[in-house]
Amino acid sequence: MDNGGRNAPTAAAKYNKNTGEISLIKSMHELSKSMQDIKNSGART
């Protein structure tokens, strides 16, 4: 939770299609990179 636990709980995860593993994205840097990768692959915003 952001803001010392006062904001709503948030989570993001990524799926590895090769291993079937789901892992939490723990840092804003990793989340930003993942979102940019999705956008660069042709996803519409």
C-alpha distance matrix in Angstrom:
0.0 3.7 6.7 6.8 4.7 6.9 5.9 6.2 4.7 6.2 8.6 12.0 15.0 18.6 21.7 24.8 27.8 30.1 28.5 26.6 23.5 19.9 17.5 13.8 13.4 11.6 12.5 12.8 16.5 16.8 15.1 17.5 20.4 19.9 19.8 22.9 24.6 24.2 25.6 28.4 29.4 30.4 27.5 27.9 25.4
3.7 0.0 3.8 5.6 5.5 6.6 5.4 7.4 7.4 8.0 10.6 13.4 16.7 20.0 23.5 26.4 29.5 31.8 30.5 28.8 25.7 22.2 19.5 15.7 14.5 12.4 12.1 11.6 15.3 16.5 14.8 16.4 19.6 19.7 19.3 22.0 24.2 24.1 24.9 27.7 29.2 30.0 27.3 27.4 24.6
6.7 3.8 0.0 3.8 5.5 5.5 5.9 9.2 10.3 11.5 14.4 17.1 20.4 23.7 27.2 30.1 33.2 35.5 34.2 32.6 29.4 25.9 23.2 19.4 18.1 15.7 15.0 14.3 17.8 19.5 18.0 19.1 22.4 23.0 22.3 24.7 27.3 27.2 27.8 30.5 32.3 33.0 30.3 30.2 27.1
6.8 5.6 3.8 0.0 3.8 5.6 7.7 10.6 11.0 12.8 15.3 18.3 21.2 24.6 28.0 30.7 34.0 36.0 34.4 32.8 29.4 26.1 23.2 19.6 18.7 15.9 15.9 16.0 19.4 20.8 19.7 21.3 24.4 24.8 24.7 27.2 29.4 29.5 30.4 33.0 34.6 35.6 32.9 33.1 30.2
4.7 5.5 5.5 3.8 0.0 3.8 5.8 7.8 8.0 10.6 13.2 16.7 19.6 23.2 26.3 29.3 32.4 34.6 32.8 30.9 27.7 24.2 21.8 18.2 17.9 15.6 16.3 16.6 20.2 21.0 19.5 21.6 24.6 24.4 24.2 27.1 29.1 28.8 30.0 32.8 34.0 34.9 32.0 32.1 29.4
6.9 6.6 5.5 5.6 3.8 0.0 3.8 6.8 8.7 11.5 14.8 18.3 21.5 25.1 28.3 31.5 34.3 36.8 35.3 33.1 30.2 26.6 24.3 20.7 20.2 18.3 18.6 18.2 22.0 23.0 21.1 22.7 26.0 25.8 25.1 28.0 30.2 29.6 30.4 33.5 34.8 35.3 32.2 31.9 28.9
5.9 5.4 5.9 7.7 5.8 3.8 0.0 3.8 6.4 8.6 12.2 15.5 18.9 22.5 25.7 29.0 31.7 34.4 33.1 30.9 28.1 24.4 22.4 18.7 18.1 16.7 16.9 16.1 19.8 20.7 18.3 19.9 23.3 22.9 21.9 24.8 27.1 26.3 27.0 30.2 31.4 31.7 28.6 28.2 25.2
6.2 7.4 9.2 10.6 7.8 6.8 3.8 0.0 3.8 6.3 10.0 13.4 16.8 20.4 23.3 26.8 29.2 32.1 30.8 28.3 25.7 22.0 20.4 17.0 16.8 16.1 17.0 16.3 20.1 20.3 17.6 19.5 22.8 21.8 20.7 24.0 26.0 24.7 25.7 29.0 29.8 30.0 26.7 26.5 23.7
4.7 7.4 10.3 11.0 8.0 8.7 6.4 3.8 0.0 3.8 6.9 10.6 13.7 17.4 20.2 23.6 26.2 28.9 27.4 24.9 22.2 18.5 16.9 13.5 13.8 13.2 14.7 14.7 18.4 18.1 15.7 18.2 21.0 19.8 19.3 22.8 24.3 23.2 24.6 27.7 28.3 28.9 25.7 26.0 23.6
6.2 8.0 11.5 12.8 10.6 11.5 8.6 6.3 3.8 0.0 3.8 7.1 10.5 14.1 17.1 20.5 23.1 25.9 24.7 22.4 19.8 16.0 14.4 11.0 10.7 10.7 12.1 11.8 15.4 14.8 12.1 14.7 17.4 16.0 15.5 19.0 20.5 19.4 20.9 24.0 24.5 25.3 22.2 22.6 20.4
8.6 10.6 14.4 15.3 13.2 14.8 12.2 10.0 6.9 3.8 0.0 3.8 6.8 10.5 13.5 16.8 19.5 22.2 21.0 18.7 16.1 12.3 10.6 7.3 7.5 8.4 10.4 10.9 13.9 12.5 10.1 13.3 15.4 13.6 13.8 17.4 18.2 17.2 19.3 22.1 22.3 23.4 20.6 21.6 19.9
12.0 13.4 17.1 18.3 16.7 18.3 15.5 13.4 10.6 7.1 3.8 0.0 3.8 7.1 10.4 13.7 16.4 19.1 18.3 16.3 13.8 10.2 8.6 5.9 5.5 7.9 9.7 10.0 12.3 10.1 7.6 11.0 12.5 10.2 10.7 14.3 14.7 13.7 16.1 18.7 18.8 20.1 17.5 18.9 17.7
15.0 16.7 20.4 21.2 19.6 21.5 18.9 16.8 13.7 10.5 6.8 3.8 0.0 3.8 6.8 10.1 12.9 15.5 14.5 12.6 10.1 6.5 5.4 4.2 5.1 8.5 10.9 12.0 13.4 10.3 8.8 12.3 12.7 9.9 11.4 14.8 14.2 13.3 16.4 18.5 17.9 19.7 17.5 19.6 19.0
18.6 20.0 23.7 24.6 23.2 25.1 22.5 20.4 17.4 14.1 10.5 7.1 3.8 0.0 3.8 6.7 9.6 12.1 11.8 10.2 8.3 5.7 5.5 6.5 6.8 10.6 12.4 13.4 13.9 10.3 9.4 12.5 11.8 8.5 10.7 13.5 12.1 11.4 14.9 16.4 15.4 17.6 15.8 18.5 18.6
21.7 23.5 27.2 28.0 26.3 28.3 25.7 23.3 20.2 17.1 13.5 10.4 6.8 3.8 0.0 3.8 6.1 8.9 8.6 6.7 5.8 4.6 6.6 9.1 10.3 13.9 16.0 17.2 17.4 13.7 13.0 15.9 14.7 11.3 13.4 16.0 13.8 12.8 16.5 17.7 15.9 18.1 16.7 19.7 20.4
24.8 26.4 30.1 30.7 29.3 31.5 29.0 26.8 23.6 20.5 16.8 13.7 10.1 6.7 3.8 0.0 3.8 5.5 5.7 5.4 5.3 6.4 8.2 11.4 12.4 15.7 17.7 19.1 18.6 14.8 15.0 17.6 15.7 12.6 15.3 17.2 14.4 14.0 17.8 18.2 16.2 18.9 18.2 21.6 22.7
27.8 29.5 33.2 34.0 32.4 34.3 31.7 29.2 26.2 23.1 19.5 16.4 12.9 9.6 6.1 3.8 0.0 3.8 5.7 5.1 7.3 9.0 11.6 14.7 15.9 19.3 21.2 22.4 21.9 18.1 18.0 20.2 18.2 15.0 17.2 18.9 15.8 14.9 18.6 18.8 16.2 18.6 18.1 21.5 23.2
30.1 31.8 35.5 36.0 34.6 36.8 34.4 32.1 28.9 25.9 22.2 19.1 15.5 12.1 8.9 5.5 3.8 0.0 3.8 5.9 8.1 10.9 13.1 16.5 17.7 20.8 22.7 24.3 23.4 19.6 20.2 22.3 19.9 17.1 19.8 21.1 17.8 17.6 21.2 20.9 18.3 21.1 21.1 24.7 26.4
28.5 30.5 34.2 34.4 32.8 35.3 33.1 30.8 27.4 24.7 21.0 18.3 14.5 11.8 8.6 5.7 5.7 3.8 0.0 3.8 5.3 8.9 11.1 14.8 16.7 19.5 21.9 23.9 23.3 19.5 20.2 22.9 20.8 18.1 20.9 22.6 19.7 19.5 23.3 23.3 21.0 23.8 23.3 26.8 28.2
26.6 28.8 32.6 32.8 30.9 33.1 30.9 28.3 24.9 22.4 18.7 16.3 12.6 10.2 6.7 5.4 5.1 5.9 3.8 0.0 3.8 6.7 9.9 13.4 15.7 18.8 21.4 23.2 23.2 19.4 19.4 22.3 20.8 17.6 20.0 22.2 19.5 18.7 22.5 23.1 20.8 23.1 22.1 25.3 26.5
23.5 25.7 29.4 29.4 27.7 30.2 28.1 25.7 22.2 19.8 16.1 13.8 10.1 8.3 5.8 5.3 7.3 8.1 5.3 3.8 0.0 3.8 6.4 10.1 12.6 15.3 18.2 20.4 20.5 16.8 17.1 20.3 18.9 16.0 18.7 21.1 18.8 18.4 22.1 23.0 21.1 23.7 22.4 25.5 26.2
19.9 22.2 25.9 26.1 24.2 26.6 24.4 22.0 18.5 16.0 12.3 10.2 6.5 5.7 4.6 6.4 9.0 10.9 8.9 6.7 3.8 0.0 3.8 6.9 9.6 12.6 15.6 17.5 18.2 14.6 14.3 17.7 17.0 14.0 16.3 19.2 17.4 16.7 20.3 21.7 20.2 22.5 20.7 23.5 23.8
17.5 19.5 23.2 23.2 21.8 24.3 22.4 20.4 16.9 14.4 10.6 8.6 5.4 5.5 6.6 8.2 11.6 13.1 11.1 9.9 6.4 3.8 0.0 3.8 6.5 9.0 12.1 14.5 15.2 11.8 12.0 15.6 15.1 12.6 15.2 18.0 16.7 16.7 20.1 21.4 20.6 23.0 21.4 24.0 23.8
13.8 15.7 19.4 19.6 18.2 20.7 18.7 17.0 13.5 11.0 7.3 5.9 4.2 6.5 9.1 11.4 14.7 16.5 14.8 13.4 10.1 6.9 3.8 0.0 3.8 5.9 9.3 11.6 13.0 10.1 9.8 13.6 13.9 11.9 14.0 17.1 16.6 16.5 19.6 21.3 21.1 23.2 21.2 23.4 22.6
13.4 14.5 18.1 18.7 17.9 20.2 18.1 16.8 13.8 10.7 7.5 5.5 5.1 6.8 10.3 12.4 15.9 17.7 16.7 15.7 12.6 9.6 6.5 3.8 0.0 3.8 6.0 8.0 9.3 6.5 6.2 10.0 10.5 9.1 11.2 14.0 14.0 14.4 17.1 18.8 19.1 21.3 19.5 21.6 20.6
11.6 12.4 15.7 15.9 15.6 18.3 16.7 16.1 13.2 10.7 8.4 7.9 8.5 10.6 13.9 15.7 19.3 20.8 19.5 18.8 15.3 12.6 9.0 5.9 3.8 0.0 3.8 7.0 8.7 7.2 7.8 11.1 12.1 11.7 13.7 16.2 16.7 17.5 19.8 21.4 22.2 24.4 22.6 24.4 23.0
12.5 12.1 15.0 15.9 16.3 18.6 16.9 17.0 14.7 12.1 10.4 9.7 10.9 12.4 16.0 17.7 21.2 22.7 21.9 21.4 18.2 15.6 12.1 9.3 6.0 3.8 0.0 3.8 5.3 5.3 6.3 8.7 10.0 10.8 12.4 14.3 15.5 16.8 18.5 20.0 21.4 23.5 22.0 23.5 21.9
12.8 11.6 14.3 16.0 16.6 18.2 16.1 16.3 14.7 11.8 10.9 10.0 12.0 13.4 17.2 19.1 22.4 24.3 23.9 23.2 20.4 17.5 14.5 11.6 8.0 7.0 3.8 0.0 3.8 5.5 4.9 6.0 8.5 9.7 10.4 12.1 14.0 15.2 16.3 18.0 19.9 21.6 20.0 21.1 19.1
16.5 15.3 17.8 19.4 20.2 22.0 19.8 20.1 18.4 15.4 13.9 12.3 13.4 13.9 17.4 18.6 21.9 23.4 23.3 23.2 20.5 18.2 15.2 13.0 9.3 8.7 5.3 3.8 0.0 3.8 5.4 5.2 6.2 8.6 9.9 10.6 12.2 14.3 15.3 16.3 18.4 20.5 19.5 21.0 19.5
16.8 16.5 19.5 20.8 21.0 23.0 20.7 20.3 18.1 14.8 12.5 10.1 10.3 10.3 13.7 14.8 18.1 19.6 19.5 19.4 16.8 14.6 11.8 10.1 6.5 7.2 5.3 5.5 3.8 0.0 3.8 5.5 5.1 6.1 8.6 9.9 10.5 12.3 14.2 15.2 16.5 19.0 18.0 20.0 19.0
15.1 14.8 18.0 19.7 19.5 21.1 18.3 17.6 15.7 12.1 10.1 7.6 8.8 9.4 13.0 15.0 18.0 20.2 20.2 19.4 17.1 14.3 12.0 9.8 6.2 7.8 6.3 4.9 5.4 3.8 0.0 3.8 5.4 5.1 6.1 8.6 9.8 10.6 12.3 14.1 15.4 17.3 15.6 17.3 15.9
17.5 16.4 19.1 21.3 21.6 22.7 19.9 19.5 18.2 14.7 13.3 11.0 12.3 12.5 15.9 17.6 20.2 22.3 22.9 22.3 20.3 17.7 15.6 13.6 10.0 11.1 8.7 6.0 5.2 5.5 3.8 0.0 3.8 5.5 5.1 6.1 8.6 9.9 10.5 12.1 14.3 15.9 14.6 15.9 14.3
20.4 19.6 22.4 24.4 24.6 26.0 23.3 22.8 21.0 17.4 15.4 12.5 12.7 11.8 14.7 15.7 18.2 19.9 20.8 20.8 18.9 17.0 15.1 13.9 10.5 12.1 10.0 8.5 6.2 5.1 5.4 3.8 0.0 3.8 5.5 5.1 6.1 8.7 9.8 10.4 12.3 14.7 14.1 16.2 15.4
19.9 19.7 23.0 24.8 24.4 25.8 22.9 21.8 19.8 16.0 13.6 10.2 9.9 8.5 11.3 12.6 15.0 17.1 18.1 17.6 16.0 14.0 12.6 11.9 9.1 11.7 10.8 9.7 8.6 6.1 5.1 5.5 3.8 0.0 3.8 5.4 5.1 6.3 8.7 9.8 10.6 13.1 12.0 14.4 14.1
19.8 19.3 22.3 24.7 24.2 25.1 21.9 20.7 19.3 15.5 13.8 10.7 11.4 10.7 13.4 15.3 17.2 19.8 20.9 20.0 18.7 16.3 15.2 14.0 11.2 13.7 12.4 10.4 9.9 8.6 6.1 5.1 5.5 3.8 0.0 3.8 5.4 5.1 6.2 8.6 9.9 11.3 9.7 11.4 10.5
22.9 22.0 24.7 27.2 27.1 28.0 24.8 24.0 22.8 19.0 17.4 14.3 14.8 13.5 16.0 17.2 18.9 21.1 22.6 22.2 21.1 19.2 18.0 17.1 14.0 16.2 14.3 12.1 10.6 9.9 8.6 6.1 5.1 5.4 3.8 0.0 3.8 5.4 5.0 6.0 8.6 10.2 9.7 11.5 11.0
24.6 24.2 27.3 29.4 29.1 30.2 27.1 26.0 24.3 20.5 18.2 14.7 14.2 12.1 13.8 14.4 15.8 17.8 19.7 19.5 18.8 17.4 16.7 16.6 14.0 16.7 15.5 14.0 12.2 10.5 9.8 8.6 6.1 5.1 5.4 3.8 0.0 3.8 5.4 5.1 6.2 9.0 9.2 12.0 12.7
24.2 24.1 27.2 29.5 28.8 29.6 26.3 24.7 23.2 19.4 17.2 13.7 13.3 11.4 12.8 14.0 14.9 17.6 19.5 18.7 18.4 16.7 16.7 16.5 14.4 17.5 16.8 15.2 14.3 12.3 10.6 9.9 8.7 6.3 5.1 5.4 3.8 0.0 3.8 5.5 5.2 6.9 6.0 9.0 10.0
25.6 24.9 27.8 30.4 30.0 30.4 27.0 25.7 24.6 20.9 19.3 16.1 16.4 14.9 16.5 17.8 18.6 21.2 23.3 22.5 22.1 20.3 20.1 19.6 17.1 19.8 18.5 16.3 15.3 14.2 12.3 10.5 9.8 8.7 6.2 5.0 5.4 3.8 0.0 3.8 5.4 5.6 4.9 6.8 7.6
28.4 27.7 30.5 33.0 32.8 33.5 30.2 29.0 27.7 24.0 22.1 18.7 18.5 16.4 17.7 18.2 18.8 20.9 23.3 23.1 23.0 21.7 21.4 21.3 18.8 21.4 20.0 18.0 16.3 15.2 14.1 12.1 10.4 9.8 8.6 6.0 5.1 5.5 3.8 0.0 3.8 5.4 7.1 9.4 10.8
29.4 29.2 32.3 34.6 34.0 34.8 31.4 29.8 28.3 24.5 22.3 18.8 17.9 15.4 15.9 16.2 16.2 18.3 21.0 20.8 21.1 20.2 20.6 21.1 19.1 22.2 21.4 19.9 18.4 16.5 15.4 14.3 12.3 10.6 9.9 8.6 6.2 5.2 5.4 3.8 0.0 3.8 6.0 9.3 11.7
30.4 30.0 33.0 35.6 34.9 35.3 31.7 30.0 28.9 25.3 23.4 20.1 19.7 17.6 18.1 18.9 18.6 21.1 23.8 23.1 23.7 22.5 23.0 23.2 21.3 24.4 23.5 21.6 20.5 19.0 17.3 15.9 14.7 13.1 11.3 10.2 9.0 6.9 5.6 5.4 3.8 0.0 3.8 6.3 9.4
27.5 27.3 30.3 32.9 32.0 32.2 28.6 26.7 25.7 22.2 20.6 17.5 17.5 15.8 16.7 18.2 18.1 21.1 23.3 22.1 22.4 20.7 21.4 21.2 19.5 22.6 22.0 20.0 19.5 18.0 15.6 14.6 14.1 12.0 9.7 9.7 9.2 6.0 4.9 7.1 6.0 3.8 0.0 3.8 6.6
27.9 27.4 30.2 33.1 32.1 31.9 28.2 26.5 26.0 22.6 21.6 18.9 19.6 18.5 19.7 21.6 21.5 24.7 26.8 25.3 25.5 23.5 24.0 23.4 21.6 24.4 23.5 21.1 21.0 20.0 17.3 15.9 16.2 14.4 11.4 11.5 12.0 9.0 6.8 9.4 9.3 6.3 3.8 0.0 3.8
25.4 24.6 27.1 30.2 29.4 28.9 25.2 23.7 23.6 20.4 19.9 17.7 19.0 18.6 20.4 22.7 23.2 26.4 28.2 26.5 26.2 23.8 23.8 22.6 20.6 23.0 21.9 19.1 19.5 19.0 15.9 14.3 15.4 14.1 10.5 11.0 12.7 10.0 7.6 10.8 11.7 9.4 6.6 3.8 0.0
